[in-house]
Amino acid sequence: MSTAKWYALYVKSRHEFIVSNELQRKGIITFLPSVTKLNHWTDRKKHVECPLFPGYLFVYIAPSPEEFSKVIKTRGAVTFVSMNPGFPAAVREEEISSLKIMLESGVEIDIYPHLKEGVPVRLRSGVFQGAEGILEKKNNQHIFIVSIKVLGRSVGVKMHADTVEAA
């Protein structure tokens, strides 16, 4: 597989591990970066393995229509990430290698959305789930700001980056 490359595959919600296992059974090399998080329920706490990038995993395949089709026909697979429709975008080997190094280090990793300051965002989890505002940075921390324009006032709270998504 000297011509093989890494590709990002978008999968159905909460199907990352299922699709990865199915692809491996087909003989396809996959990489599903994940972290262990402590989840809290009202009656218990439990360590749960969570995908680092929910909804995505990486596959190492030759860039051919047959290989792409083999992957897409897997139960739970949706589409390849592409910059131009119909042409899956390869992920640089250096990016995958760097990600593997970070995960193997054992150091706690935080997820940061690729968002810039001043962009509209929506909170996808937590007590503020569904709220929309602007992402700002203050003293190396992400601040979620809601503005009431007619009053000329804003309020802000510190947020974990993994709770923010583009609006």
N, C-alpha and C positions, 0 to 999 in steps of 0.2 A: 504493500500500500504506500509506495513512495509518493504518489500523487494525492494521497488522502489529505483532507483538511478538516478543521473543526468548523461546525456549523451550529448555530443556536436554533433550537426547536421550541416552538410555542406549543404547549399542551393544554388539555382541558384543566379546569380548576381542580386542584387537589389530586391530580393524576400523575404528578412528577415521578414518584417512585414506581408506580405501576408501569408507566411507559418505559422507564429506564430498564426495569427488569425484563419486560417483553422484548425490547430491542437487543438486550444482551443474549436472550434466548435465541434470537435470530443471528447471533454472531457479530453484532455491531458494537463497536466500542463506544461507551457513553461516559459522560462525566456529569454527575449531578452534585454540584457543590451544596453542602448542607451544614447546618450548625445545630447544636443541641440547646434548646431553650427550656426554661422552667415555666410551664403553663400553670396558671392558677384557676381553679374552679371553686365554686362555693363550698364543696365538700372535700376537696383534695388538691394536692400539688403533684405535678408529674413532669419529669424531663421528657421532652418530645423532640425527635429529629425533624427539623424544618428545612425546606429548601432555602438556600441563600437568596435565590431569585425566584420567587413564587411564579409558577406558570412556565418556567423555562428549564431546559437542560441542554447539554451539548452532545453532539454526535460527531464521531471521527469517521468520515466516509470519503470515497472518491467522488469528485464532482461530476457525476454522470446521471442522466435521467433515470436509469434503472435503480441506482442507489437512493436517489431522492424519493422515488416512488415506493421503494421497499420500506423506507422510514415512515413516509406519510400514511401508508396503508396500515400502520400499527394502531391498534385500538387506543384511543385517547390522544393521539397526535393530531395537531390542528394544522400548523403550517410552519414553514421555515421563516426565520427573520430575514428580511431582504430590504435593500435600499431601493431597488428597482423591482416592481412587481414581476413575479415569475422567475426571478434570478436570486436564489439564496445567497446571502452575503457570508463569506468566510470570516471566521474569527481568527485573529492573529495568534499564532502559536505562543508568542511571548506573553500575551494576555492570559491564556489558559495556564501556562507554566507559572506565572506570577500568582495567579489565584490559587493554584495547588500548593505553592510554597507557603502562602499565607495560612491556608487551612491546615496544613501539616504542622505548622509552628505551634499549634495549641493555644495561641493567644486569642483572647476574645475578640471577635470581629463584629463591627457594627455595619449595618447596611445603610448606604447613603444613596438616595436617588440622585440621578444626574440632572439636578435642577440648579438654576442660577438664582442669585438673590434678586428680589423684586418681581419674580414670576408668580402668577396666580396658582395656588395650590388648593387641594382638598385633603382633609384628614380622613384616612381610610379605616382607622381603628381607634379604640380608646374612648374616653368619655366625651371627646369632641368629634366623634365620627360623623362625617358628612358636612362638617363646617368648611366653609370656603374663605380664603383670605390670601395674604401675600407672605411669601417666605423671605425673611430677612436674617441677617447674622449680626450678633452682638457679643463681644467678648468670646469669640470662638464657639458660640452656641447658636443653634437654630432657633429662631423666634417666629412663631406663627402670629400674624397680625390681622385683625379684623378692623376695618375702617367704616365708620358711619359718615359718609361724605357730607351729607347735609348739615351735620353737626360740626364737621371739621375735627373730629376726634377719632382716635384709634386705641385699641387695647391689644395687648400681646401676651402670649404665654410661651415658655420654653417647651420645645417639642423634641422627641426622638426622631431622627431622620427617617426611620423605617415606617413611621406612621403617615408620611406625607406622600402624595402623588400629584401629578400634574392635573390641573382642573380642566 
